[in-house]
Amino acid sequence: MTRSVIDAVARATGAKPTGVSPMGGGCVGDVYKVRLADGGALVAKVADGGGGLAIEGFMLDYLGRHSRLPVPEVVHADDGLLVMTYLETDGGLTAASQAHAAELLADLHGITADQFGFERATLIGGLHQPNPWTARWRDFFRDQRLLYMARQALDARRLPAPLMSRIETLAGRLERWIDEPAAPALIHGDMWTGNVLCRGPRIAGFVDPAIYYADPEIELAFSTLFGTFGDAFFSRYEALRPLAPGFFEERRDLYNLYPLLVHVRLFGGGYVGSVERTLRRFGV
């Protein structure tokens, strides 16, 4: 594999790799640090058979061109190989880096579109993520997030049919908890700790996006699902973009049904119980 990665990067970029070493992460492929003859480094992600890396490269490039969010520069992207600039990192999230992340995401969420969705389908965790332009957020969240991913999990035999029926019931009641946001906001879309790279008290970059224009609260909710961001983040974010009442009490759990369903589709297991508990919490 080492030789094949070196050869693939050389062919794709014209660079002269001298060696590679595995890196962590990579839901849809293996990730390597590629050392170059001039002393520099690149990151290469090699697809595990499912492809999709061209879309990931497109999303990183879109963020790089349309926002100030720090992301790796895409050097080469096709379905089987993604080559990016290497970002120096050292350590995990701290209160200071969470506050910096809040500033970066508040700025990202200030980028708007006329409708919810995106110009093309994207990916989340290697799964198809449909983004047809939709005028109303509740319709988009219901049809393209909750119901779509629940059906994918059902078809994969990882979501029990009775839970599917309860999700459909909940999807018909969203107006009880969700109001239309002021404007569709550009989001990273996969905001968990593994996709946030830190260097000291600052954020070095964000990776593995799943972009579209959404209610930014769905991004904020996801950032709490696995404990990525906490009080330091939200204190700074709310100073820049105040949250409407009810986010922590209700909408956070409702929005986190989507990433939970993504995990049910990918892994099944205990995530099914998390979905069931959320449905019960909303009286379904």
N, C-alpha and C positions, 0 to 999 in steps of 0.2 A: 504493500500500500504506500509506503514512504516514497519509493521510486516513482510510482504512478502519479502521486500528488505533485512531486517535483516536476515531472514531465508535463502534466496538465497545466500547471501554473506557467511554466516556461512557454508552452505553445500559446496560451491564451493572452499573455501579457508581454511577452518578450523579455521578461525579467530573468535574472540568473540566480535561481535558488541554490543554496548550498546545503540545506537540510530542513526538516520539518519536525515538529513535536506536537502531540495531541493536546487539545484544549478542552475544557469542559463545555457543556451545553450542546445545542444543536438537535432540536426535536425531529427535524426532517433529514438530518445527515450528520456526518462526522466533521468536526472542526479542527483545523490545524493552524499553528503558527508557522509561517514559512520564513526562514532566514535567508537574506539576500547577500550576494557577494559584496555589495557596497556598504554593508553593515546595517541596512534597514530591515524592515520586516513587513510582511503582509499577513492577512488572515484568509485562509481558504476553507470554504465549506463545500463538502462533496456530498451530493445527494445519495441517499441510501436505496434508491430505486424508484421512489415515488416522484422525483423531480420537484418542480415548484420553485426552484431557486431563482429563476428569471423573474418571477413575480416578487420575491423577496428583494431582489436587487432593484426592481422598479420602485417598490415602496420606500426603500432607503433613499433612492435618488429623488423621489418626490419630496420627501421630508427635507432633504438637503437643499432642494431648489425653492421650496415654498415656505419654509419656516426657518427659524433660528435654532431649532432643536439640534443639539450636537449628536451626529450620527457618523458612522464610518463612511468614507468616500468609496463609492463602488468603482473598482478598477475593471472588472469583467463580470458579466452575469449571463448565464444560460441555464437551462433547466437542470443540468447536471453539476455545474460548478459556479460558485460565487466567490469572487476574490475582492477583498476589501482592504483598506488601510488598517494598520494595527494601532489600537489605542492603548496607551500606557495606563495601567491601573494599579492600585495598591490599597487593598482593604475593602471593607464593606460600608454600608450606610451608617452615617452618624447623624446627630441632630443638625449639624451644619450642612451636610450634604443633602439631607432631606429638605431643608429650607431652600437650598439652591435648586433642587428638583422641583419644588413648588413654584419657584419663579419661572423656570423653563416651561413647565406644563401650563401655567397660567397664560404665558405668552403664546404657546401653541394653541390653546383653546380660544384665543382671540382671533384666530384665522377662521373665517366663516365661508359658507356657500349658500346658494339660494334654496337648496333642498337637502334632505338627509340621504345618505348613501355615498356613492363614489362613482367615478367614471368607468370603473371596471370591477369585476369581482376580485377579491383578494384572498388571503389565506390566514388562518389562525391555527397554530400548532400543526401545520401541514394539511388542515381541513379546508375545503372550499367554503368561502364566506361571501354570500351573494350581497350585492350592494345596489339594487336598482334605485334610481332617483325617486324619492317619495316625499310628498309635500308635508305630511304630518308624522311627527316622531313616534307617536303611539302606534300608528299603523306599521311603521318600519320596524320598531322593536318587537311588536307582536308577530309579524309575518316573517321577517328576515332574520330574526335572532331567536326568540323563544320557540316558535312553532317549527321553524326550519331545522334548528339543531336538535330539538326533541325528536323530530321525525327521523333524522339521521341516526340518532342513538337507538330509536325503536327498530329501525330497519337493520341495524347492526346487532340486534338482539341483546343490547346492553341496558335498555330502558324498558321496564315492565309495562305492558299495555295499560294497566290501571293508572299508572303514573302519567302516561300520555294523556289519558282522559282528563285527569285533574289539571294538567298543564293547559289543556284547551279551555277548561273552565276558567282558570286564572286569566288566561289571555283575553277572554271576553269581558273582564272586569277591570282592565288597567286604568280606566278613567277614574277609578276610586282613589288611586294613589299618584298617578303621573299627570302633570300638566304639561302643556307644550312649552319647551324651552324658548328663550328669546331668539336664538338663531342656531342653525347647525354649526357645530364646532369641529375642527380637525382634531382627531385624537390619534395617539400612538396605537392604542387598541389591545395591547398585550402587556399591561403594566404590572409585572411582578419582579421580584428581586433579581432573578437570573438575567433579566433584560436591562438592568440598570448597572452601568459600570462607573465606579468611583475612583477618584484619585485625590487622596487627602480629604479636605472639607468640600470638595467640588465634585460635580458630576462630569465624568470624562465623556460619556456618551450613552445613548440608548440603542439597543439592537433588537432584532426580530420583531419588527412592527407588524400590525394587522390593521392598517389605516382605513378610515372612512370618516364621514362627517356625521356627528351624532350629538346627543345630549352629553356634554362633558362629564356629567355625573356618572355615566356608566364607566368611564375611565377611572374616576376617583373611587368608585365602589370596588372595582377590580384591584386597585392598589392596596386595599385592606384585606382582601380575601385570604391571602397567605402571609399577612403581616408585613408587607413591604414598607408602607408608610404609616406613620402614627401622628402623635400630637405636634411634633416639630414641623412636619409637612403641612398639616391642615391649618395650623396657626398662621403660617406664612401665606398659604394659598388663599385663605379667607380674607386676609388683609388686602389681597389684590383682586379677588373675584369672590365676593360673599356668596355663600350657599343659602338657598331658600330653606325655610324650616321644614323638617321632616326627612331630610336626607339620611341622617344617621339612624333615625327611629324607624323608617320604613323603606325608603327608596333604595338604600344601599343593599339590603338583602334581596329586594326584588330584582335589581339590576344584576346582582351576582348570580342569579339563576342562569344567565347565559354562559359565563365561564364554567360554572358547574356542569352544565349540559355538555360543553365542549369536553370536559374531563370525563364525563360519563361515556361519551362517544369514543374517546381514546382509550380509556382504562376500565370503565365500569366500576365494579367493586364498591368501596366505601363512599364514592361520590354519589351513588344512587341514594344512599341514606341521607346525604346532605340535601339533595333535591327534595326528598320526601319531607324532611324537617322544615324546609323553607315553605313548601306548599301548606303544611299544617299551620305554620306561623301566620299565613295569610287567609286562614279559614277555609282552605280547599281540601 
